[in-house]
Amino acid sequence: MTKLDEVKDILHKTNASLVVCYANGEIKEYYQNRIKDIKAILQENKDALKGAIIADKVIGKVAGSILAISGIKEIYTDVISKLAIPVLEKYGIRYEFLEEVEYIENNEKTGMCPMENKYKDEQNEEVIYKEMIG
């Protein structure tokens, strides 16, 4: 079983929203929604995700951009937005997904997630990273 398979398996067997296999091999589960856990990890240590392998429930352009800039190696997601795919490909991040959607929905499922909408046309992932992580 690969590390990507391992984090994917944990994601699906637990209630975690994010599972990270850090470069040192440590695997941790996180349970907050949206990008709160990713932000918390990177605000504590901006290099924490370098070389990490991640499984996340949902990846849109904002999460994809933050993870790309942070240096992750591989990612699995249940749902990926079409806006996130070019970002992951630009940074050479290997990715797998269950379902591709036009965009990530807002909590009410009435339209586009506000963050995805705000950054949908942003071509510089560094801008997204700096505005979201600091």
Sine and cosine of phi, psi and omega as CSV:
sin_phi,cos_phi,sin_psi,cos_psi,sin_omega,cos_omega
0.00,0.00,0.77,-0.63,0.03,-1.00
-0.97,0.24,0.26,-0.97,0.06,-1.00
-0.88,0.47,-0.60,0.80,0.03,-1.00
-0.89,0.45,-0.68,0.73,0.05,-1.00
-0.89,0.46,-0.62,0.79,-0.02,-1.00
-0.90,0.43,-0.73,0.68,0.00,-1.00
-0.94,0.35,-0.57,0.82,0.06,-1.00
-0.89,0.45,-0.69,0.72,0.02,-1.00
-0.87,0.49,-0.71,0.70,0.02,-1.00
-0.89,0.45,-0.68,0.73,0.02,-1.00
-0.83,0.56,-0.69,0.73,-0.08,-1.00
-0.99,0.15,-0.35,0.94,-0.01,-1.00
-1.00,-0.07,-0.23,0.97,-0.01,-1.00
-0.89,-0.46,-0.06,-1.00,0.07,-1.00
-0.99,-0.12,0.22,0.98,-0.05,-1.00
-0.90,0.44,0.51,-0.86,0.11,-0.99
-0.99,-0.16,-0.30,0.95,-0.03,-1.00
-0.52,-0.85,0.72,-0.69,0.10,-0.99
-0.79,-0.61,0.79,-0.62,-0.05,-1.00
-0.87,-0.49,0.78,-0.63,0.21,-0.98
-0.97,-0.23,0.96,-0.26,-0.03,-1.00
-0.94,0.34,0.31,-0.95,-0.03,-1.00
-0.83,0.55,-0.47,0.88,0.01,-1.00
-0.99,0.13,0.02,1.00,0.04,-1.00
1.00,-0.09,-0.20,0.98,0.03,-1.00
-0.92,0.38,0.69,-0.72,0.03,-1.00
-0.91,-0.42,0.77,-0.64,0.02,-1.00
-0.76,-0.65,0.54,-0.84,0.05,-1.00
-0.96,-0.29,0.56,-0.83,0.02,-1.00
-0.75,-0.66,0.47,-0.88,-0.20,-0.98
-0.78,-0.62,0.09,1.00,0.02,-1.00
-0.99,0.10,0.36,-0.93,-0.02,-1.00
-1.00,0.00,0.17,-0.99,-0.02,-1.00
0.82,0.58,-0.70,-0.71,-0.07,-1.00
-0.96,-0.27,0.31,0.95,-0.06,-1.00
-0.85,0.53,-0.70,0.72,-0.02,-1.00
-0.92,0.39,-0.68,0.74,0.03,-1.00
-0.87,0.50,-0.71,0.70,0.03,-1.00
-0.87,0.50,-0.71,0.70,-0.03,-1.00
-0.89,0.46,-0.68,0.73,0.01,-1.00
-0.87,0.50,-0.75,0.67,-0.09,-1.00
-0.97,0.24,-0.48,0.87,0.05,-1.00
-0.95,0.31,-0.45,0.89,0.07,-1.00
-0.98,0.21,-0.63,0.77,-0.01,-1.00
-0.44,-0.90,0.96,-0.28,-0.09,-1.00
-0.90,0.45,-0.30,0.96,0.01,-1.00
-0.99,-0.16,0.07,1.00,-0.12,-0.99
-0.86,0.51,-0.54,0.84,-0.10,-0.99
-0.99,-0.14,0.08,1.00,0.04,-1.00
-0.86,0.50,0.84,-0.54,0.02,-1.00
0.97,0.24,0.13,0.99,-0.04,-1.00
-0.97,0.24,0.39,-0.92,0.12,-0.99
-0.89,-0.45,0.78,-0.63,-0.21,-0.98
-0.79,-0.61,0.60,-0.80,0.22,-0.98
-0.84,-0.54,0.80,-0.61,-0.07,-1.00
-0.69,-0.72,0.55,-0.84,-0.01,-1.00
-0.90,0.44,-0.68,0.73,-0.11,-0.99
-0.64,-0.77,0.74,-0.68,0.08,-1.00
-0.78,-0.62,0.90,-0.43,0.12,-0.99
-0.96,-0.29,-0.17,-0.99,-0.05,-1.00
-0.89,0.46,-0.64,0.77,-0.04,-1.00
-0.91,0.41,-0.79,0.61,0.02,-1.00
-0.88,0.47,-0.68,0.74,0.02,-1.00
-0.86,0.50,-0.66,0.75,0.01,-1.00
-0.92,0.40,-0.71,0.70,0.00,-1.00
-0.89,0.46,-0.71,0.70,-0.01,-1.00
-0.92,0.40,-0.61,0.79,0.03,-1.00
-0.89,0.46,-0.75,0.66,-0.01,-1.00
-0.90,0.44,-0.55,0.84,-0.04,-1.00
-0.97,0.25,-0.20,0.98,0.13,-0.99
1.00,-0.07,0.42,0.91,0.04,-1.00
-0.91,0.41,0.37,-0.93,-0.06,-1.00
-0.99,-0.17,-0.71,0.70,-0.06,-1.00
-0.61,-0.79,0.43,-0.90,0.02,-1.00
-0.55,-0.83,0.61,-0.79,0.21,-0.98
-0.87,-0.50,0.65,-0.76,0.10,-1.00
-0.61,-0.79,0.55,-0.83,0.08,-1.00
-0.93,0.36,-0.68,0.73,-0.06,-1.00
-0.77,-0.64,0.78,-0.63,0.04,-1.00
-0.80,-0.60,0.63,-0.78,0.06,-1.00
-1.00,0.03,0.49,-0.87,0.04,-1.00
-0.86,0.51,-0.42,0.91,0.01,-1.00
-0.96,0.28,-0.39,0.92,-0.03,-1.00
-0.99,0.13,-0.50,0.86,-0.11,-0.99
-0.85,0.52,-0.75,0.66,0.00,-1.00
-0.88,0.48,-0.52,0.86,0.02,-1.00
-0.91,0.40,-0.76,0.65,-0.01,-1.00
-0.88,0.47,-0.65,0.76,0.00,-1.00
-0.92,0.39,-0.64,0.77,0.03,-1.00
-0.85,0.53,-0.60,0.80,-0.04,-1.00
-1.00,-0.09,0.10,0.99,0.06,-1.00
0.92,0.39,0.51,0.86,-0.01,-1.00
-1.00,0.01,0.82,-0.57,0.06,-1.00
-0.95,0.32,0.73,-0.68,-0.04,-1.00
-0.65,-0.76,0.48,-0.88,0.12,-0.99
-0.72,-0.70,0.51,-0.86,0.03,-1.00
-0.52,-0.86,0.34,-0.94,0.05,-1.00
-1.00,-0.02,-0.69,0.72,-0.09,-1.00
-0.66,-0.75,0.72,-0.69,0.09,-1.00
-0.97,-0.24,0.74,-0.67,0.00,-1.00
-0.83,-0.56,0.34,-0.94,0.03,-1.00
-0.86,0.51,-0.69,0.72,-0.02,-1.00
-0.37,-0.93,0.29,-0.96,0.08,-1.00
-0.98,0.18,0.72,-0.69,-0.03,-1.00
-0.99,0.12,0.39,-0.92,0.12,-0.99
-0.96,0.29,0.13,-0.99,-0.05,-1.00
-0.87,0.50,-0.52,0.85,-0.04,-1.00
-0.99,0.11,-0.10,0.99,-0.04,-1.00
0.87,0.49,0.56,0.83,-0.02,-1.00
-0.94,-0.34,0.00,1.00,-0.02,-1.00
0.14,-0.99,-0.29,-0.96,-0.08,-1.00
-0.96,0.27,0.63,-0.78,0.11,-0.99
-0.80,0.60,0.71,-0.70,-0.05,-1.00
-0.84,0.55,-0.61,0.79,0.00,-1.00
-0.95,0.32,-0.65,0.76,0.04,-1.00
-0.88,0.48,-0.66,0.75,0.01,-1.00
-0.91,0.41,-0.70,0.72,-0.03,-1.00
-0.87,0.50,-0.64,0.77,-0.13,-0.99
-0.96,-0.29,0.16,0.99,-0.11,-0.99
-0.86,0.51,-0.51,0.86,-0.02,-1.00
-0.98,-0.20,0.00,1.00,-0.01,-1.00
-0.95,0.32,0.83,-0.56,-0.03,-1.00
-1.00,-0.06,-0.23,0.97,-0.06,-1.00
-0.96,-0.29,0.96,-0.27,-0.04,-1.00
-0.90,0.44,-0.46,0.89,0.03,-1.00
-0.87,0.49,-0.59,0.80,0.02,-1.00
-0.89,0.46,-0.73,0.68,0.00,-1.00
-0.88,0.48,-0.73,0.69,0.00,-1.00
-0.85,0.53,-0.76,0.65,-0.05,-1.00
-0.89,0.45,-0.66,0.75,-0.02,-1.00
-0.95,0.32,-0.52,0.85,-0.05,-1.00
-1.00,0.00,-0.58,0.81,-0.08,-1.00
-0.97,-0.23,-0.56,0.83,0.02,-1.00
0.98,-0.18,0.00,0.00,0.00,0.00
